[in-house]
Amino acid sequence: MHKFGKGFATGVATMIGLTAGVLFSFKKAVVEPIESQEQKAEENRKKSLRKSGSSHLG
């Protein structure tokens, strides 16, 4: 029964580590590029609004 406990604990620790790794890699590969793309789009919107506002001044 002692070996079962050690194996079970090792399996649980491995699964927790694996899950954390998968979530971290998903965040790096999927979430962060989308956020940076949205941030660039927002900056471009701000720039275009400033340009359009200044072009009509005179």
MITORKE-370936 format. One record per residue (C-alpha): x, y, z; residue number from 1; residue in three letters. Coordinates in Angstrom, 3 decimals, padded with zeros to 6 digits. Example, Ala and Ser with C-alpha at 12.3 -4.5 7.8 and 13.67 -1.06 7.14 Angstrom:
% MITORKE-370936
east_north_up_num_residuo
012.300_-004.500_007.800_1_ala $
013.670_-001.060_007.140_2_ser $
% end
This chain:
% MITORKE-370936
east_north_up_num_residuo
000.000_000.000_000.000_1_met $
002.981_002.300_000.611_2_his $
004.045_002.058_-003.055_3_lys $
000.518_002.922_-004.155_4_phe $
000.586_006.119_-002.079_5_gly $
003.935_007.186_-003.510_6_lys $
002.808_006.433_-007.040_7_gly $
-000.478_008.232_-006.575_8_phe $
001.264_011.315_-005.145_9_ala $
003.764_011.284_-008.002_10_thr $
000.955_010.986_-010.541_11_gly $
-001.001_013.834_-008.997_12_val $
002.084_016.064_-008.899_13_ala $
002.864_015.204_-012.514_14_thr $
-000.674_016.017_-013.637_15_met $
-000.651_019.343_-011.783_16_ile $
002.665_020.258_-013.399_17_gly $
001.477_019.162_-016.807_18_leu $
-001.739_021.163_-016.490_19_thr $
000.177_024.269_-015.406_20_ala $
002.522_023.865_-018.373_21_gly $
-000.338_023.499_-020.826_22_val $
-002.131_026.559_-019.469_23_leu $
001.053_028.636_-019.547_24_phe $
001.876_027.625_-023.111_25_ser $
-001.730_028.289_-024.216_26_phe $
-001.527_031.764_-022.724_27_lys $
001.780_032.449_-024.473_28_lys $
000.709_031.022_-027.827_29_ala $
-002.912_032.188_-028.065_30_val $
-003.916_034.836_-025.543_31_val $
-000.918_037.187_-025.613_32_glu $
-000.781_037.540_-029.435_33_pro $
-004.490_038.414_-029.487_34_ile $
-004.020_040.989_-026.732_35_glu $
-001.042_042.582_-028.484_36_ser $
-002.978_042.704_-031.764_37_gln $
-005.888_044.444_-030.018_38_glu $
-003.488_046.896_-028.397_39_gln $
-001.928_047.760_-031.782_40_lys $
-005.374_048.269_-033.287_41_ala $
-006.313_050.610_-030.435_42_glu $
-003.108_052.623_-030.928_43_glu $
-003.831_052.892_-034.661_44_asn $
-007.369_054.100_-033.938_45_arg $
-006.026_056.804_-031.629_46_lys $
-003.460_057.913_-034.208_47_lys $
-006.039_058.103_-036.978_48_ser $
-008.409_060.113_-034.797_49_leu $
-005.628_062.608_-034.017_50_arg $
-004.705_062.877_-037.697_51_lys $
-008.283_063.353_-038.846_52_ser $
-008.885_065.959_-036.168_53_gly $
-005.772_067.954_-037.012_54_ser $
-006.375_067.832_-040.760_55_ser $
-009.667_069.687_-040.389_56_his $
-008.251_072.560_-038.358_57_leu $
-007.229_074.601_-041.164_58_gly $
% end
